[in-house]
């Protein structure tokens, strides 16, 4: 069962890692919210301190809260007018405060008031760069609540705050509260402090202020913080993208150099220049260079081994062969001649192996100088099959060729040599009494030569290596005839020289193998003018 995998390059992976830094804006937002709570609490404490300071000045001054003489208790009690002129003088010094100060008695009569809730907001119109004013400020205004002094407050003429705030103060408890204005466009922070006359609460001081100043400070802190975060993310993204681009470019260059060092047939085409960089990629490049250099030495050893062995062994084989021939001319007992004949058979097999090794080596070296010509592949294959019927009289060889001309630009000797290898391979593996089918057909712009035999299937996992040098199925089947596995390798070399390819597959019925060589079809010739 295949697993779904998403292929991401290094650049995409690094940018994905960069998304972790998106947590920074969230952390900054949480920090600003915490700052807002801290400033709000500080504002409440400041208002409470103001209310306490004024209440202290009014403590134990019973005359200020005496009701007007001669008024019955049933009527609403009204403070003495002189008291209201005196309380106003006490509050006169607070006229410059940003808070609204109100003094009420127990009957919620407003005795005096100083200050106002509406205060001019500081303007930031000229603050920051043009980018901040034109782009960022409007963007932040979409997500942040903006302070405004354009609000309505119906409590401006009467007793301030809600009932809970005043009940708490008149009960002798310092009380703080937050309430929205009547139109909901602003928040009012209030603190109420009781005024004591002896052991009795005779009134309360209420200090009120909007939260606009805190809101404005919060927004400024938010904007400053996010400007820094956005700038950092932008610079980091650009730097990381450039770094990832340079990193991937170096890796791709290393990959391309490694691929160019080896051709499609596995031959070394040149050394890999190691990088002088001191990082891990440079170290990897130098390791690749060293590995490819060792592989090149080993490949050169393998490529020259056949010719060296052939050259070195021909003289000893010739000496042994001539010695055996001379022994055969001598009068020897019959039992001795049997051993000499066995030795001659071994020498002949060894000579055949050297011939195959020399054939493969010479073919690799001579392909570059071979010239091609236009041939009819059907006639060439038919002629070769006629020769195979004579060369392999014990085998039945069937030719199946589509009618018509099958033109190809090829070297006829090489194509015949390739077909020799395919048929020889099929004859060796074909089951006794079964035919060998040589088939030639056309598929589009390609010509296909297939040689099919009935016999054992290919071993599992060998299909991809069957056309490599020194690979033979005979080793897998336990044959006792020495073999180097060069026949199909030579067939592959010839097919690739002509721009084609070779492959081997088990037959559909599982009994036997079909080896197919695909060659390009020659272009049609232009009609000759009459």
N, C-alpha and C positions, 0 to 999 in steps of 0.2 A: 504494500500500500504506500503510494508516494505521498510525501509530505509537501504541503504548500510552503514555498519559501519566497520571500521578498528579497530581491537582489538590490542592495543599496551600495553605491560607491562610497569611498572614504569621505569625499566632500559632503555627500548627503548625510552620512553618519555623524560627521562633526557638527553639521548644522542641526541635526536632530539632538545632539548632546547640548547644543546651545539653548534649546528650548527649556532646559533646566533653569536657566537664568530668568525665565519668565516668572519664576517664583519671587524674584526680587520686587517687581511692582506690587505683588500681593502683600509681601512683607512690609513694603513701604506704606501701602494703604492701611494695613493694620496698625502700623506705627503712628500714622497721622490720626487715625481714630482714637488711639490711646492718648495721643497728645491733646486731642479735642476734649476727651473726658477729663484729663488733668487740668486743662485750662478752665473747663466748666466748673470743676470742683474748686479751683482757685478763685474763680469769680464769685461762687456762692460764699466762700469764706470771707472774701473781701467785703461783700455786701453785708454779711453778718457782722463783721467788725465795724462797719460804718453804722449799722443800726444799733449796735451795742454802745458805741461811743456817744451817739446822740441820746440814747435812752439813759445813759449814765448822767448826762447833763440835766435830764428831766426827772431823775429819781427824787422821791421825798419832797416834791414841790407841790403840795396838795392844792395850793391856791390856784395853780394853773388849770386844775381839773375840777374846781368847784363850779356847780351849776348856778345859773342866774338866780338871785334871791326873789322870792315871792311867786315862783312858778310851781304849780302843783306837780306832784310826782306822776300824775296820770298823763300829763302832757309830755311830749318829748323833751327831755332835759337839754338845755343849751348852755354851753360853757360861758363864763363871764367874758365880755368883750375884751377886757384888759388882758386876760390870759392869752387870747388869740394874738393880741399885739405883741406880747413878750415871747411866745413860742416862735413867732415869725422872726424875731430878732436873733433867736438862737440859731435858727436855720439859715439866716442870711449869709453867714459865712460859707455855707455849702452851695451857694448859688452857681459856682463854677464846676461843680461835680458832674460827672457823666451819668450819675444815677438820679432817679427821681425819689425824693425823700418825702414821706407823708406821715403826719402824726395824727392819730385818731384816739378818741376816748372810748370808754367801754360801750357807749351807745353807737359806735361807728361813725360819730360825727368827725369830719375832717377839721382838725384844729389848725393845721398849717401844712404847706406843701412848697417844696423847692426843687428846681431842676425839671428836666423833661426826659421822656423816654426816647424821643427822636433826636439823634445826634448825627452830624455830618460824617459820612463815611470817607476814609482816605481814598484818594483816587490813584489808580495804578495805570492810568492811560499812557503815561510816558515811560513806564518802567519796562525793562527788558528790551530785547531786540525786536526788529520788525517782524521776524518769523514768529516770535512768541506772541506779539500783539495780534497779528493777522491770522495765524493758524492755531497756535496752541491754546490761547485764552478762550476762543470760541469753542474749541474742542473740550476743554476742561469744563466750560460752562454747561455742557450737555450732561455731564455726569455728576457735577457737584452742585449742591444747593448754594445759591448766591444770596448774600445778605442784601436786604433792602430796607430803606427807611420809609418807603411808601406803604404804610400799613395803617389800619384803623384800630383804635382802642377805646371802647365805650366806657372803660373804667376811669377815663381821664378826669371826670368831674366828681366822682363819688369815691366811696371807700375802695382802696386798691385791693387787688388779689382776689382769690376765691375764699369761700367760707372756711375751708380747712385751715388755710394760712392764718387768718385772723382768730379763729377759735383756739388754735394752738398758742398764739401769742397772748391772748387774753386769759388763757388758762395758766400762764406763767412759764411757757416753754418757748425757747428760741426755735423758730420754725423757718425752714427754707422750702422753696417750691419752684416749680417751673410750670408755666402755662402758656398756651398759644394766645396770640391776640385774637380778637373777635373775628377778624377776617382770615385768620390762619396764615398770614404772610410773614410772621415773625414770632419769636419765642421770647417771653419775658421771664427773667430770673428774679426772684424776690426773696427777701429775708425779713422776718418780723420779730422784733425784740419787745418783750413786755416792759412797761414802765411801772415801777413799784412806788407806792406811797405807803410806807410802813410795811405791813404784811399784806397789803391789798394791791391788786393790779388795777390801775386806774386808766390805763391806755396802752398804746403800742406804737412803736416806730417801724414803718415799713420802708425798706430800701429796695428799689426796683431798677432793673437795667435790662436792656435787650441783649440777646446772645449774639448780636451782629458782629461785635468786635472779636469774639472767640471764633465765629464762623469765618470771618475774614482772615484771621491769623491761620486758621486751619487750611483754608484754600491756598493762601500764600505758601505755607509749608508744603502742601501737597504739590503745588505747581513746581516749586523749586526742586523738590525731591524727584519728581517724575521727569523734569527736564534733565537732571543729572542721569537718571536711570536710562531714559531714552537715548541720550547722547552716548552713554557707556555701551548700551546694547548695539547702537548703530556702529560705533567704532569697533566694538568687539566682533560684530558680524562681518564687517568688511575685512578686518584683520584675519579672522578665522577662515573666511572664504579664500582670501589670497594665499594663506598658508596651506589650506587644503588643496587649492589649485596647484600650487608649486609641488606639494607632496605627491599628488596624483600624477602630475606631469613627470616627475622623476621616476615613479613606479612604472608608468607606461613606457617611458624611454628605456628602462631596464628590461621590461618585457619585450619590447620591439627588438632591442639588441640581442636578447637571448634567442628570439625566434629567427632573426636573420643569421645567427651563428650556425644554424642547422637547417638544411634544405628539407624538402618534402620526403626525400628518400632516407633521411637520417644521417646524411653526410655532413661533416663539419665544413663550413664555408669560410670561416675566419675566427679569429680569437675575439673574445669579449673584453673590451677595455674596462678595467675596473675603475670605480669612482674613487676620488681622493677625499671625499667627504668623511668627516669623523663621526657621523651619526649612524643609526642602525641600518638605514638604506644604503649608505656607503659601504658598511660592513657586509651587507647582503650582496651588493654588487661585486665586491672583491671575492666573496665566497663563490658566487656564480662563475666568475672568471677562472678561479682556480679549478672548480669542478669541471667546467667545459674544457679547460686545458688538459686535464687528466683524461677526460673522455676522448678528446681529439687524439691523444697519444695511443689510447687503447684502440680507437677506431682505425687509426693508421696501422697499428700492429695487425688487426684483424684483416684489413684490406690487403695488406702485403703478405699475410701468412700463406695464402694459397700459392702465390707465385714463388715465394721462398721455398715452401715445401716441395713444390713441383720441381724447382731447379735443383734443390739439394738431394732429392730422392731419385731423380732420373738416373744419375750415374750409378748409385748402388743397385738400382733395379736392373740396369743394363748389365752390370757385372754379374748379378745373380742369374739373369736370364741366359747370358752367354755361357755361364758355367753349367747351368742345367742342360742347355743344348749340347754342350760338349760331352756331358755325362750320358746323354741319350745316345750319342754315337758310339759309346764304349759298350763292349759286351758285359751285360749285367744280368744278375738273376731276375726272374720275373717279379719276385716280391719286392726287390729294390726299385724296379721301374714304377711300381705302384706309388711309392713315396715320391719319386721324382715327378710323376704326373700330378700328384697333389700339390707339390711345390710350384709347378708351372701354373696350375690353376690359381693359386694364391697370388702369384706374381701378376698374372693377367688381370685379376680383380683389382690389385693395387694400382696397376697401370691405368685401368679404367677410371678409378677414383681420381688419379692425378690429371687425367684428361678432362674430367668434368670440372675439376678445380681450375684448370688452365682456361677452359672454355668460358666460365663465368667471369674470370678476371679479364681476359682479353675482350670479352663482350662489353664490359663496363668501360674499358679504355677506348674501344673503337666506335662506340655509338655516336660520338660527336662528329665523326668524319663520314658517316654513312649518308648517302644521297637517296632521296625518295623519287619515285616515279608513279605515274598514274597506272593502276592495274585494275583488272576485273577480279575481285576477290573470289567470285564464284568459280572461275576457271582455275585459279590457283589452288583453292581448297579441293576441287574435284581431282586435280592432278595429284595432289599430295595423298588423297584417300586411295587412289589407285595404287600408289606405291606402298601404302601401309598394308593393303590386302596381300601384297607379295611378301612384304617384310614380316608380317604376322599371319602366317597361313592358318594357325590354329584358332584365330579369333575371327569373329564375324563383325565386319565394320560396315555400318549403314550410313549413307550420305542422305541428308534431308536438306535440300537447298531450294529456296524460293526462286521462282522463275524470274528472268530478266537479268539485267546487268547490275552488279554491285560494285560501283567504282570506289576506289580508295587511293589516296596518295600515300604510298608505303614503299618500304624496301622489301621486295618479294623474298629475298633470301632470309631476311630476319623473320618475316611472317611464317615462312615454311619451317624455320627452326623453332619458332614458338609453338606451332601446331604439332611438330614432332614431340616436344616435351609433353604437351597435353595428352596426346594419344598414347605415348609410352606410359604415362602415369595411369591412364584408364586401363590399358591392357594389363598392367601389373596388378591392379586391384579388382578387375572384373571377375565375377563369379564364372566358373567353368560353364561353357555352353550358352552364355548370355551375350547378346550383341552389344557392340559399342556404337553409339549413335553420334555422328558429327553433324551438327545442325548450323545452318547459316540463314539468317533472316535480317530484316531491316525494321527499325523502329524510329520513325522520324528521321533525324539527321545522323543516326548511328547505325552501324553494322555490328551484329552480334554473332560471334562464333562460340558455340556451346558444344562441349564434349561430355557425353553422359554415359555412365556405366552402371551396371547392377552389381552391388557388392556391399561391403561394410560401410556404415555411415561414418562421417567425420567425428572424431572424439569431441566431447563437450569442451567448449572454450578454445578450440584450436583454429576456428575459422578465421579469426582476425590475424593469426600469425603464420598461416600456411604458406604465404608467398614471401616470407622472410628468408634470408640466407641462413643455411645450416638448420633448417627446421624440416622434419620429415615425419610423416605419419607412421612410417615403417618402424621407427623406434617405439612408438606407442603400441603397435600391434605385435611387437616381439619378433619381427622378421630376422632371419639369420644372415641376410645379404648386407654387406656394408654399404651404407648410403649416406651422402652428405646433405640431402635435401636441397639441391641446387636447381632441379628441373623447373619447378614452379616459380622459383626466384628469377630464373632467366626469362620465363614467360612474362612475368610481371615487368621486368626491365624493358622488354621489347614492346609490351603494350603501352607503358608510360612514355616510351620514346616516340610512339606514334600519336600521343595525345589521348590515349585510351586508359582503360583500367581493367583489372582482372579480379574475379571473386569466385569463391567456391561455396556451394550450398548442398545440403542434403536434399535428395529428391523428396517430392511431396508424399510419396508412399512410404518413405523411411528406408527404402532398400536401394542404396547406392548414392552416388554423388554426381553433381553436374558442375563443371567448371566453365565459367563464361568469361569471354574476353570481349569487351566493347571497344570498337574503333570508330573514329569519325568518318562519315561518308564524304566522299569528294564532291565538290560543287559541280553542278551541271555545266557542261561546256556551252559556250555561246554558239548559236546556229551560224554556219558558214554561209556567207552571201553567195547567191547564184551568179 
